[in-house]
């Protein structure tokens, strides 16, 4: 059954090249995941410390384990780990990434589930995502992932 999907938020207006890049990423993700939402499927994404705590490559691995965890549970996974690496390499600020990508994704209704990695509380960005996902008008379910669950998700 096809149910038309309507974004639950408006996007901020980009003013810099990096903000325009983030807007393009948002639209790429929307084009990918809105059809799945219209089919009634749940779309999960992972949140945690990526650049603010520990080694970027190790943290990216943990993100990917979280994505595999949701895939194993039958969710459609919004694989932000792919984009996070590109965002990191472009030197895009966490503030811009939050305002022009992460917050709109959570508020839009595209994402139904947020997997908080064990290190989420060590990241201002993940704390902000958690706060947004906890708001009563944001239709996102939070799952707190533990290291033991993630260790079983081998690449």
PATIPA-499604 format. One record per residue (C-alpha): x, z, y. Coordinates in pm, whole numbers, plus 50000, padded with zeros to 5 digits. Each point is the difference from the previous one (the first is absolute). Layout:
REM residues N
[node [X Z Y]],
...
***
This chain:
REM residues 155
[node [50000 50000 50000]],
[node [50138 49898 50339]],
[node [49944 50247 50284]],
[node [50125 49888 50343]],
[node [50268 50233 50130]],
[node [50018 50113 50361]],
[node [50306 50173 50145]],
[node [49916 50355 50105]],
[node [50242 50001 50295]],
[node [50140 49779 50272]],
[node [50366 49906 50005]],
[node [50230 50097 50287]],
[node [50119 49716 50224]],
[node [50365 49912 49926]],
[node [50237 49958 50295]],
[node [50341 49961 49830]],
[node [50138 49766 49735]],
[node [50018 50286 49749]],
[node [49639 50097 50071]],
[node [49895 49637 49947]],
[node [50190 50002 49670]],
[node [49810 50316 49895]],
[node [49669 49836 50097]],
[node [50092 49704 49778]],
[node [50080 50240 49715]],
[node [49663 50172 50050]],
[node [49816 49666 49985]],
[node [50198 49891 49693]],
[node [49903 50325 49826]],
[node [49639 49971 50117]],
[node [49978 49643 49867]],
[node [50136 50122 49667]],
[node [49795 50318 49953]],
[node [49666 49940 50175]],
[node [49881 49768 49719]],
[node [50071 50279 49750]],
[node [49808 50252 50213]],
[node [49710 49752 50017]],
[node [50000 50008 49619]],
[node [49965 50378 50016]],
[node [50354 50069 49880]],
[node [50207 50296 50117]],
[node [50321 49927 50191]],
[node [50274 50264 49997]],
[node [50317 50036 50201]],
[node [50286 50250 49989]],
[node [50125 50226 50280]],
[node [50312 50213 50026]],
[node [50340 50043 50158]],
[node [50181 49667 50007]],
[node [50251 50012 50285]],
[node [49984 50360 50124]],
[node [50118 50178 49685]],
[node [50265 49906 49745]],
[node [50117 49652 49908]],
[node [49782 49699 50093]],
[node [50063 49819 49669]],
[node [49917 50311 49791]],
[node [49687 50065 50207]],
[node [49895 49637 49960]],
[node [50035 50044 49623]],
[node [49773 50305 50019]],
[node [49744 49793 50195]],
[node [50011 49732 49734]],
[node [49947 50265 49729]],
[node [49694 50118 50191]],
[node [49870 49644 50015]],
[node [50050 49962 49623]],
[node [49814 50329 49948]],
[node [49690 49860 50174]],
[node [50032 49664 49822]],
[node [50005 50183 49664]],
[node [49675 50173 50104]],
[node [49837 49662 50066]],
[node [50013 49996 50380]],
[node [50082 49700 50212]],
[node [50317 50108 50182]],
[node [50086 49913 50357]],
[node [50374 49962 49948]],
[node [50137 50112 50331]],
[node [50343 50061 49846]],
[node [50063 49625 50034]],
[node [49911 50009 50370]],
[node [50170 50334 50068]],
[node [50334 49849 49910]],
[node [49943 49714 50246]],
[node [49880 50242 50270]],
[node [50308 50218 49943]],
[node [50238 49702 50021]],
[node [49838 49883 50326]],
[node [50056 50342 50154]],
[node [49632 50046 50083]],
[node [49925 50347 50130]],
[node [49789 50239 49796]],
[node [49768 50032 50300]],
[node [49935 49624 50008]],
[node [49961 49980 49621]],
[node [49748 50286 50008]],
[node [49800 49866 50296]],
[node [49995 49632 49900]],
[node [49995 50014 49619]],
[node [49959 50331 49817]],
[node [49726 50160 50210]],
[node [49788 49683 50021]],
[node [50032 49951 49622]],
[node [49871 50352 49935]],
[node [49722 49981 50257]],
[node [49891 49646 49908]],
[node [49834 50082 49667]],
[node [50239 49768 49815]],
[node [50184 50295 49844]],
[node [49785 50229 49784]],
[node [50271 50225 49858]],
[node [50322 50147 50138]],
[node [50263 50128 49758]],
[node [50211 50264 50173]],
[node [50348 50017 49848]],
[node [50155 50344 49937]],
[node [50212 49962 50315]],
[node [49713 49898 50232]],
[node [50018 50319 50208]],
[node [50363 49915 50100]],
[node [49893 49687 50186]],
[node [49822 49997 50335]],
[node [49848 49663 49910]],
[node [49867 50123 49666]],
[node [49869 50316 50169]],
[node [49814 49781 50250]],
[node [49862 49780 49719]],
[node [49887 50312 49815]],
[node [49830 50132 50313]],
[node [49821 49667 50057]],
[node [49891 49973 49635]],
[node [49865 50357 50021]],
[node [49769 49921 50292]],
[node [49631 50008 49901]],
[node [49929 49647 50132]],
[node [50291 49841 49811]],
[node [49886 49894 49650]],
[node [50328 50074 49816]],
[node [50057 50226 49699]],
[node [50338 50176 49989]],
[node [50184 50049 49670]],
[node [50305 50228 50001]],
[node [50257 49843 49770]],
[node [50254 50218 49818]],
[node [50350 49908 49884]],
[node [49897 50040 49635]],
[node [49724 49739 50041]],
[node [50241 49762 50171]],
[node [50281 50036 49743]],
[node [49773 49842 49738]],
[node [49958 49688 50216]],
[node [50320 49819 49901]],
[node [50056 49651 50144]],
***
